[in-house]
Amino acid sequence: VGHGGGWSIVAVMLAILGAAGGLLVALSIKHGDSILKTLATTGAIVFSATLDHMVLGGPLTSIMMIAGVQVVLSICNYTFDQTPSAEPSSNAPTPPAQRDEEMQKLNSE
């Protein structure tokens, strides 16, 4: 049995799916903001608790249901928020007149 021997097609596919899932998690951590990551994590916890109750008959208390509704509402509130950003972009270029004034101040010193 050579290199990689003993692997079935199912085992290879599961390894590829696991690797792809790890890459997706890494990309979401790199490019997502912290609030969205927290909401995604809590949403996954609510989803798994609901599936646990439906499939395996696990506990689902009123506190868990209230927390689940709160998470869903916060995800919707964050997703559909239309409030404009109060801070101007830090990447915005400096207007030419302001640059000229700053250069004159530097040259006069």
C-alpha positions in Angstrom: 0.0 0.0 0.0 1.6 3.2 -1.2 1.2 6.8 -0.1 -2.4 7.6 0.6 -3.4 3.9 0.5 -6.5 2.8 2.3 -8.4 5.9 1.6 -11.9 5.4 0.2 -13.6 7.9 -2.1 -15.8 8.9 0.9 -12.8 9.5 3.1 -11.2 11.7 0.5 -14.3 13.7 -0.1 -14.8 14.3 3.7 -11.2 15.4 4.0 -11.7 17.9 1.1 -14.9 19.2 2.6 -13.2 19.6 6.0 -10.4 21.6 4.4 -12.8 23.7 2.4 -14.8 24.5 5.6 -11.6 25.5 7.4 -10.7 27.9 4.5 -14.1 29.4 4.7 -13.9 30.0 8.4 -10.4 31.6 7.9 -11.8 33.9 5.3 -14.7 35.0 7.3 -12.5 35.7 10.3 -10.1 37.7 8.2 -12.7 39.8 6.3 -15.6 39.9 8.7 -16.1 42.5 11.5 -16.3 41.5 15.1 -20.0 42.2 15.6 -21.0 40.1 12.6 -18.7 37.2 13.8 -20.3 37.3 17.2 -23.8 37.3 15.7 -22.9 34.4 13.5 -21.6 32.5 16.4 -24.7 33.1 18.6 -26.9 32.3 15.6 -25.1 29.0 15.1 -25.6 28.2 18.8 -29.3 28.9 18.6 -29.6 26.8 15.4 -27.8 23.9 16.9 -29.9 24.1 20.2 -33.1 24.1 18.1 -31.9 21.1 16.0 -30.8 19.3 19.2 -34.3 19.7 20.6 -36.1 18.7 17.3 -33.8 15.7 16.4 -32.5 14.4 19.7 -35.1 15.6 22.1 -32.7 17.8 24.1 -33.9 20.4 26.5 -35.4 23.7 25.2 -36.3 25.9 28.1 -38.2 29.2 28.0 -34.9 31.1 28.8 -33.3 29.4 25.7 -36.3 30.4 23.6 -36.2 34.0 24.8 -32.4 34.2 24.1 -33.0 32.7 20.6 -35.6 35.3 19.8 -33.3 38.0 21.0 -30.4 36.8 18.8 -32.6 36.6 15.8 -33.9 40.2 16.4 -30.4 41.5 16.9 -29.2 39.8 13.7 -32.1 41.4 11.8 -31.4 44.8 13.4 -27.8 44.7 12.5 -28.4 43.5 9.0 -31.1 45.9 8.0 -29.7 49.0 9.8 -30.0 52.1 7.6 -28.2 54.5 9.9 -25.5 56.4 7.9 -22.0 56.3 9.3 -21.1 59.4 11.3 -17.4 59.2 10.8 -15.9 60.3 7.4 -13.7 57.7 5.7 -10.1 57.9 6.9 -9.0 56.9 3.3 -10.6 60.0 1.8 -8.1 62.3 0.0 -7.2 65.6 1.5 -8.7 68.5 -0.5 -6.1 70.4 -2.5 -6.8 73.8 -0.8 -6.2 72.2 2.6 -3.0 70.5 1.4 -1.7 73.9 0.1 -2.4 75.6 3.4 -0.6 72.8 5.3 2.4 73.0 3.0 2.6 76.8 3.4 2.6 76.4 7.2 5.4 73.9 7.0 7.4 76.0 4.6 7.1 79.2 6.8 8.4 77.4 9.9 
